[in-house]
Amino acid sequence: MTAQWVADAELLQAFAAHVAADPVTFAIPGHKRRAGRLDAAYGRLLDGDVPLHGGIDTVKLERGVLRDAERKAAELWGAHWCRFSVGGSSHANQAAVLALGRPGQTVLVTRTAHRSTLLGLVLAGLHPVWLPNEVDDRFGIPSGLSLPGLERALDEHPDAVGVLCVEPSYLGTLADVTAICELAHARDVPVIVDQAWGAHLGFAPGYPQHAMARGADAMVISAHKTLPAFSQASLLLARTDRLAADRLDRGFDAGHTTSPSGAILASIDAARALLAAPVGRELLTALAARVTRLRAALRPTGLLAPGPDDFPGRFDPAKIVLLTAASGRSGVELEQALQDVGIGVEMADRDTLVPIAGLLDDDAAFDLLTETLRTAMDAPAGAPRPVQAASQWGSFSPQRCTPREAFFADREAVPFAAAAGRTCAELIAPYPPGVPVLVPGEEVTADALARLRAAGEAGLRIAYAADPTLATVQVLQD
Ligand SMILES: Cc1ncc(COP(=O)(O)O)c(C=O)c1O
């Protein structure tokens, strides 16, 4: 018997019906779900690729199944408007930015914005004013947007057309999103939250509420990051009090494919149905319990493992963040130990290890992770290192031109030491936490170069730069 939540996932049902019917079709995709005639693996690869047009709906979308599924998702997350994206939160972020203001207007943007938001600013021609984040000194990790920083920016830029923030951070922490919304809404400014890492938030006890429940005007979530959904599966949800539905649609359609994968869309609908059902809550509760046990088992080894007790109400209980500095060990060595037994992890560098746990990881998977890490932590360690906040939380470099002007300007690579005083053409961020030291259009100051150099020497990966070794920096031509 089909579980009730599966019956509620109508796109999944439409997908299954199409596969069962296996119709002859003279429409795209060109593989016609017949690639198995060429090679079995090729067939397995492509047989799940059912399109929206002429797959889970008719070519003319006469059944309206996608609209119905998006309406259900809007209801679940308390939104007025929702679209499913097959272009990831990268596309959804750009769509959201395109729904704000006009070229030349100001928008307040967290310094931790994902690079897709930055490209959204390039597309929309909006001028960013960067918002600082708080950092937690106990762990040296970001702890969310600074409320005093936001208030100051709102006062100084009364014409701002929006606030863009990222909550939760990559490292599981959240700001007080309700307070962010209250501050912005007091000036009638919409708040768009990139909640790419929090598609699951708000659906079981102990999980912080999602951004829509906290008052956000729009929220971007990657279904594929924390829910059982296809890669690239993402949602943009919005309230239409301060954002216009037609602008949202135009912004969304501008960058979305005209041939969306029905399989990806159906996986979003299935993940939505799962979250809405008791089984979703049970899986989330079990996941949080497993992660709590893992933290408790690893703390005696010397690993710092921040969790909800350290950030009450402001930490994703499903997030595993392991900090190695105080133990004298390296996250990269631990990653290697895990790889040696066939376990891949999402992210590792000298001071940090982030294994991403999901709803379908069972006790056996958690036990293997825990025991492998415990064994690795028994190996001889180096000297403990101080727990340090990433250095890029400090002052921002003066902005000389907009990201859009920098994007289209002629550029050149200059030696690192000769870059001071020039205008940066690229985004450069030590990772984690991926907070840019330099964004396109900013002056390359001696201070920014020193902070980049220090981050590189501390073993952090230099992300997004054309030359990650930092031998050269891309600057605008004079
Ligand atoms: C904060 C944030 N926003 C957006 C994205 C882009 O998400 P996607 O991979 O779904 O395009 C990421 C990717 O990691 C992210 O960390």
The ligand as an SDF file (V2000), in Angstrom:
LIG
                    3D

 16 16  0  0  0  0  0  0  0  0999 V2000
   24.3080   30.0790    1.2990 C   0  0  0  0  0  0  0  0  0  0  0  0
   24.1880   29.4420   -0.0470 C   0  0  0  0  0  0  0  0  0  0  0  0
   23.3160   29.9300   -0.9150 N   0  0  0  0  0  0  0  0  0  0  0  0
   23.1580   29.3890   -2.1390 C   0  0  0  0  0  0  0  0  0  0  0  0
   23.9260   28.3200   -2.5360 C   0  0  0  0  0  0  0  0  0  0  0  0
   23.7490   27.7440   -3.9080 C   0  0  0  0  0  0  0  0  0  0  0  0
   22.9900   26.5890   -3.8130 O   0  0  0  0  0  0  0  0  0  0  0  0
   22.8130   25.5540   -5.0110 P   0  0  0  0  0  0  0  0  0  0  0  0
   23.9930   24.6380   -4.9430 O   0  0  0  0  0  0  0  0  0  0  0  0
   21.5050   24.8900   -4.7040 O   0  0  0  0  0  0  0  0  0  0  0  0
   22.7790   26.3240   -6.2860 O   0  0  0  0  0  0  0  0  0  0  0  0
   24.8550   27.7680   -1.6510 C   0  0  0  0  0  0  0  0  0  0  0  0
   25.6810   26.6210   -2.0610 C   0  0  0  0  0  0  0  0  0  0  0  0
   26.3520   26.0040   -1.3290 O   0  0  0  0  0  0  0  0  0  0  0  0
   24.9980   28.3520   -0.3750 C   0  0  0  0  0  0  0  0  0  0  0  0
   25.9050   27.8880    0.5020 O   0  0  0  0  0  0  0  0  0  0  0  0
  1  2  1  0
  2  3  1  0
  2 15  2  0
  3  4  2  0
  4  5  1  0
  5  6  1  0
  5 12  2  0
  6  7  1  0
  7  8  1  0
  8  9  2  0
  8 10  1  0
  8 11  1  0
 12 13  1  0
 12 15  1  0
 13 14  2  0
 15 16  1  0
M  END
$$$$
